[in-house]
């Protein structure tokens, strides 16, 4: 439920279009719904502008399906990250318009008409191996209502590939840079644009990459100003923050 929905409900009661008991029934699940194994935060969209997102890893298929089954009773879009194909197949049985991005492991359910921003988020990655994080970021940004430009496989080993896309990158309101190995791409992009850069280190790389730690430390130590960093492989977190920035007036 959005702030606008609450306002509309209160105005409907005021104008006697619905009675108080009907309004109470509509808001009965606020601020949360206890499912026993999960407590759904129905108040989140009112507080922060976006509804609760389901992190599926370590949850059972039945738990994910149960959470989504309840969330389908509301009017907000649904996003589930780190979801398995088995989870999606179960969800598809209760919602035939659910979509699954297999590379990004993301389930999306579009319940409201799609309206995307005029400004856009540029999502850049160093290599094809980074695509799972890219796709998580893309799906997150889109379900939150953002236009996205995806630029892939433009890492520093062939920097000319990046330069050919500079017009698109510089036209974005905010830029997400996703890279593994030593994570150098974030610093390069940060030195070329006048927009905020959100860097995402990935766990891609050989042994001394330490599961993304080397890329994380490189990005944290970036000499380029305007580069902020999220956690390893956290495409969702980067896109969520980018969405907030992209919608600032």
C-alpha positions as CSV (number, residue, x, y, z in Angstrom):
1,X,0.0,0.0,0.0
2,X,1.4,3.4,-1.0
3,X,0.9,6.7,0.7
4,X,-1.4,7.7,-2.2
5,X,-3.5,4.6,-1.5
6,X,-3.9,5.5,2.1
7,X,-4.9,9.1,1.2
8,X,-7.4,7.8,-1.4
9,X,-8.9,5.4,1.2
10,X,-9.3,8.2,3.8
11,X,-10.9,10.5,1.3
12,X,-13.3,7.7,0.3
13,X,-14.4,7.4,3.9
14,X,-14.7,11.2,4.3
15,X,-16.8,11.4,1.1
16,X,-18.9,8.4,2.4
17,X,-18.0,6.3,-0.7
18,X,-17.1,3.4,1.7
19,X,-18.0,3.0,5.3
20,X,-15.5,2.8,8.3
21,X,-15.9,-1.0,8.7
22,X,-14.9,-1.6,5.0
23,X,-11.9,0.7,5.4
24,X,-10.9,-1.2,8.5
25,X,-11.0,-4.4,6.6
26,X,-8.8,-3.0,3.9
27,X,-6.1,-1.9,6.4
28,X,-6.4,-4.9,8.7
29,X,-3.0,-6.2,7.5
30,X,-1.2,-3.0,8.3
31,X,1.5,-2.7,9.5
32,X,2.4,-6.4,8.9
33,X,1.1,-9.9,8.3
34,X,2.4,-12.8,10.4
35,X,2.5,-16.0,8.3
36,X,4.1,-18.0,11.1
37,X,7.4,-18.5,9.2
38,X,7.6,-14.9,7.9
39,X,6.3,-11.5,8.9
40,X,5.4,-9.5,5.8
41,X,6.1,-5.8,6.1
42,X,3.0,-4.3,4.4
43,X,3.9,-0.8,5.7
44,X,7.3,-0.6,4.0
45,X,6.1,1.1,0.8
46,X,4.4,3.8,2.8
47,X,7.6,4.4,4.8
48,X,10.3,4.2,2.2
49,X,8.6,4.2,-1.2
50,X,9.2,0.6,-2.2
51,X,7.5,-2.6,-1.1
52,X,9.3,-5.4,0.7
53,X,11.5,-7.6,-1.5
54,X,11.9,-11.4,-1.0
55,X,15.4,-12.7,-0.6
56,X,14.9,-16.4,-1.5
57,X,18.3,-18.0,-0.7
58,X,18.0,-20.4,2.2
59,X,14.2,-20.3,2.1
60,X,12.2,-23.3,1.1
61,X,10.1,-23.5,-2.1
62,X,7.0,-23.6,0.1
63,X,8.1,-20.6,2.1
64,X,8.7,-18.5,-1.0
65,X,5.5,-19.6,-2.6
66,X,3.5,-18.8,0.6
67,X,5.0,-15.3,0.9
68,X,4.2,-14.5,-2.7
69,X,0.7,-16.0,-2.4
70,X,0.0,-13.4,0.3
71,X,1.7,-10.6,-1.5
72,X,-0.5,-11.3,-4.5
73,X,-3.5,-10.1,-2.5
74,X,-1.9,-6.6,-2.5
75,X,-1.5,-4.1,-5.4
76,X,2.3,-3.7,-5.3
77,X,4.8,-5.3,-7.8
78,X,6.6,-8.3,-6.4
79,X,10.4,-8.9,-6.6
80,X,12.1,-12.1,-5.4
81,X,15.9,-12.3,-5.7
82,X,18.2,-15.4,-5.6
83,X,15.3,-17.6,-6.6
84,X,15.8,-21.1,-8.0
85,X,14.0,-22.5,-11.1
86,X,12.1,-24.8,-8.7
87,X,10.8,-21.8,-6.8
88,X,9.7,-20.1,-10.0
89,X,7.8,-23.2,-11.2
90,X,5.9,-23.3,-7.9
91,X,5.1,-19.6,-8.0
92,X,3.9,-20.0,-11.7
93,X,1.2,-22.4,-10.5
94,X,-0.4,-19.6,-8.4
95,X,0.5,-16.7,-10.7
96,X,0.6,-17.4,-14.4
97,X,2.1,-14.0,-15.3
98,X,5.1,-14.3,-13.0
99,X,8.4,-14.0,-15.0
100,X,11.8,-15.5,-14.3
101,X,15.2,-14.3,-15.2
102,X,17.2,-17.5,-15.1
103,X,20.7,-15.9,-15.3
104,X,19.9,-13.3,-12.6
105,X,17.8,-15.8,-10.6
106,X,15.0,-13.2,-10.2
107,X,11.2,-13.6,-10.1
108,X,9.2,-10.6,-11.0
109,X,5.5,-10.0,-10.9
110,X,4.2,-6.8,-12.5
111,X,0.9,-5.9,-10.8
112,X,0.8,-2.2,-11.7
113,X,1.0,-0.7,-15.2
114,X,4.6,-0.4,-16.3
115,X,5.7,3.3,-16.3
116,X,9.4,3.8,-16.7
117,X,11.4,7.0,-15.9
118,X,12.5,9.3,-18.7
119,X,16.0,9.4,-17.2
120,X,17.9,6.1,-17.1
121,X,20.3,4.0,-15.1
122,X,23.4,2.7,-17.0
123,X,24.4,-0.7,-15.9
124,X,27.9,-1.7,-17.0
125,X,29.9,-4.9,-16.4
126,X,33.5,-5.8,-17.1
127,X,32.9,-9.3,-18.4
128,X,30.3,-11.8,-19.5
129,X,31.0,-13.8,-16.3
130,X,29.5,-10.9,-14.3
131,X,26.1,-11.2,-16.1
132,X,24.3,-12.9,-13.1
133,X,24.9,-9.7,-11.1
134,X,24.0,-7.5,-14.0
135,X,20.7,-9.3,-14.6
136,X,19.8,-9.1,-10.9
137,X,20.4,-5.3,-11.1
138,X,18.5,-4.9,-14.3
139,X,15.4,-6.7,-13.1
140,X,15.4,-4.8,-9.8
141,X,15.8,-1.4,-11.5
142,X,13.0,-2.2,-14.0
143,X,10.4,-3.5,-11.5
144,X,11.1,-0.4,-9.5
145,X,10.1,1.7,-12.5
146,X,13.4,2.7,-14.1
147,X,14.6,2.8,-17.7
148,X,17.8,0.9,-18.0
149,X,20.7,0.8,-20.5
150,X,22.8,-2.4,-20.2
151,X,26.4,-2.3,-21.4
152,X,28.3,-5.5,-21.0
153,X,31.8,-6.9,-21.5
154,X,33.7,-3.6,-21.5
155,X,36.4,-4.4,-19.0
156,X,39.8,-2.7,-18.8
157,X,41.6,-5.5,-20.7
158,X,40.0,-4.0,-23.8
159,X,39.3,-0.4,-22.7
160,X,38.4,0.7,-26.2
161,X,35.1,-1.2,-25.9
162,X,34.1,1.1,-23.1
163,X,35.0,4.3,-24.9
164,X,32.6,3.4,-27.8
165,X,29.7,3.5,-25.2
166,X,30.7,6.8,-23.4
167,X,27.8,8.8,-24.9
168,X,25.2,6.3,-23.4
169,X,27.1,6.1,-20.1
170,X,27.4,9.9,-19.8
171,X,23.7,10.3,-20.6
172,X,22.6,8.3,-17.5
173,X,21.4,9.9,-14.3
174,X,23.3,7.3,-12.3
175,X,25.8,4.5,-13.3
176,X,26.2,1.0,-11.8
177,X,29.6,-0.6,-12.5
178,X,29.9,-4.3,-12.0
179,X,33.3,-6.0,-12.1
180,X,35.3,-8.9,-10.6
181,X,39.0,-9.7,-10.8
182,X,40.7,-6.5,-9.5
183,X,37.6,-4.4,-10.0
184,X,39.4,-1.6,-11.9
185,X,36.5,-0.7,-14.1
186,X,34.8,1.3,-11.4
187,X,37.7,3.7,-11.0
188,X,38.0,4.1,-14.8
189,X,34.3,5.0,-15.2
190,X,34.4,7.2,-12.1
191,X,37.1,9.3,-13.8
192,X,35.0,9.8,-17.0
193,X,31.6,10.8,-15.8
194,X,30.0,13.5,-13.8
195,X,27.2,11.3,-12.4
196,X,27.2,9.1,-9.2
197,X,28.8,5.7,-9.7
198,X,27.7,2.7,-7.7
199,X,30.4,0.0,-7.8
200,X,29.5,-3.7,-7.4
201,X,32.4,-6.1,-6.8
202,X,31.7,-9.6,-8.0
203,X,33.1,-13.0,-6.8
204,X,34.5,-13.6,-10.3
205,X,38.2,-14.3,-10.4
206,X,41.0,-16.7,-9.7
207,X,42.3,-17.6,-6.2
208,X,43.8,-14.3,-5.1
209,X,40.4,-12.7,-5.9
210,X,39.3,-14.2,-2.6
211,X,35.7,-14.5,-3.7
212,X,35.4,-10.9,-4.6
213,X,37.4,-9.4,-1.7
214,X,40.1,-8.1,-3.9
215,X,37.6,-6.3,-6.2
216,X,35.8,-4.9,-3.1
217,X,39.0,-3.5,-1.6
218,X,40.0,-2.0,-5.0
219,X,36.7,-0.3,-5.3
220,X,36.7,1.0,-1.8
221,X,40.2,2.5,-2.4
222,X,39.2,4.0,-5.7
223,X,41.1,7.3,-6.5
224,X,38.1,8.5,-8.6
225,X,35.7,10.7,-6.7
226,X,32.0,10.0,-6.7
227,X,32.3,6.2,-6.5
228,X,30.4,4.4,-3.8
229,X,30.5,0.6,-3.2
230,X,28.0,-2.0,-2.2
231,X,28.6,-5.6,-1.1
232,X,30.0,-8.4,-3.2
233,X,27.6,-9.6,-5.9
234,X,24.9,-7.3,-4.6
235,X,23.2,-6.2,-7.8
236,X,19.9,-5.8,-6.0
237,X,21.4,-3.3,-3.5
238,X,23.1,-1.3,-6.2
239,X,19.9,-1.1,-8.3
240,X,17.7,-0.2,-5.4
241,X,20.0,2.8,-4.4
242,X,20.3,3.8,-8.1
243,X,16.5,3.8,-8.4
244,X,16.2,6.3,-5.5
245,X,18.8,8.5,-7.1
246,X,17.2,8.3,-10.5
247,X,13.9,9.5,-9.2
248,X,15.2,12.5,-7.3
249,X,14.0,15.8,-8.7
